[in-house]
Amino acid sequence: HYQNQLHIQLINIHDLKQTVKTHEKRVSFEVSVNGGQTTDETLTDHENLADEFRDLKQTLIDLQSEFSIFVGSL
């Protein structure tokens, strides 16, 4: 169970990392083209990425806690 969960979370981390890199390039492009401004859509995407990061972080914290309890019960 934990091996599967850790594998899934590793994939989620990788996917989020790639999405953040793409977003970072988009922000840099918009800032350079639009005199330091980004679009509302980009700002919304930025907030959504922040939410995804917080959710993933909490999932990892929960998984760590569950695993610690499991190991402690052995």
C-alpha positions in Angstrom: 0.0 0.0 0.0 2.7 2.5 1.0 4.9 1.6 -1.9 2.0 2.3 -4.3 1.1 5.6 -2.5 4.7 6.8 -2.5 5.0 6.0 -6.2 1.8 7.9 -7.0 3.0 10.9 -5.0 6.4 10.8 -6.8 4.5 11.0 -10.1 2.4 13.9 -8.7 5.5 15.7 -7.6 7.1 15.3 -11.0 4.0 16.5 -12.8 3.6 19.5 -10.6 7.3 20.4 -11.0 6.9 20.3 -14.8 3.8 22.4 -14.6 5.6 25.0 -12.4 8.5 25.2 -14.9 6.1 25.8 -17.8 4.2 28.4 -15.7 7.5 30.1 -14.8 8.4 30.4 -18.5 5.0 31.8 -19.3 5.3 34.4 -16.6 8.8 35.4 -17.7 7.5 35.8 -21.3 4.5 37.8 -20.3 6.5 40.1 -18.1 9.0 40.8 -20.8 6.4 41.4 -23.5 3.8 43.3 -21.5 6.0 45.7 -19.6 6.1 43.8 -16.3 2.5 42.7 -16.4 0.9 39.3 -16.5 -2.6 38.3 -17.6 -5.5 37.6 -15.2 -5.4 34.0 -16.5 -1.8 33.7 -15.5 -2.4 35.0 -12.1 -5.3 32.6 -11.6 -3.0 29.7 -12.8 -0.4 30.9 -10.3 -2.9 30.7 -7.4 -4.1 27.3 -8.6 -0.5 26.0 -8.6 0.0 27.3 -5.1 -3.2 25.4 -4.1 -1.9 22.2 -5.8 1.4 22.6 -4.0 -0.3 23.0 -0.6 -2.6 20.0 -1.3 0.3 17.8 -2.3 2.4 18.9 0.7 -0.5 18.0 3.0 -1.0 14.6 1.3 2.7 13.9 1.9 2.5 14.9 5.5 -0.6 12.7 6.0 1.1 9.8 4.3 4.2 10.2 6.5 2.0 10.3 9.6 0.1 7.1 8.5 3.4 5.4 7.7 4.9 6.3 11.1 1.9 4.9 12.8 2.1 1.7 10.7 5.8 1.3 11.5 5.2 1.9 15.2 2.6 -0.9 15.3 5.1 -3.5 14.1 
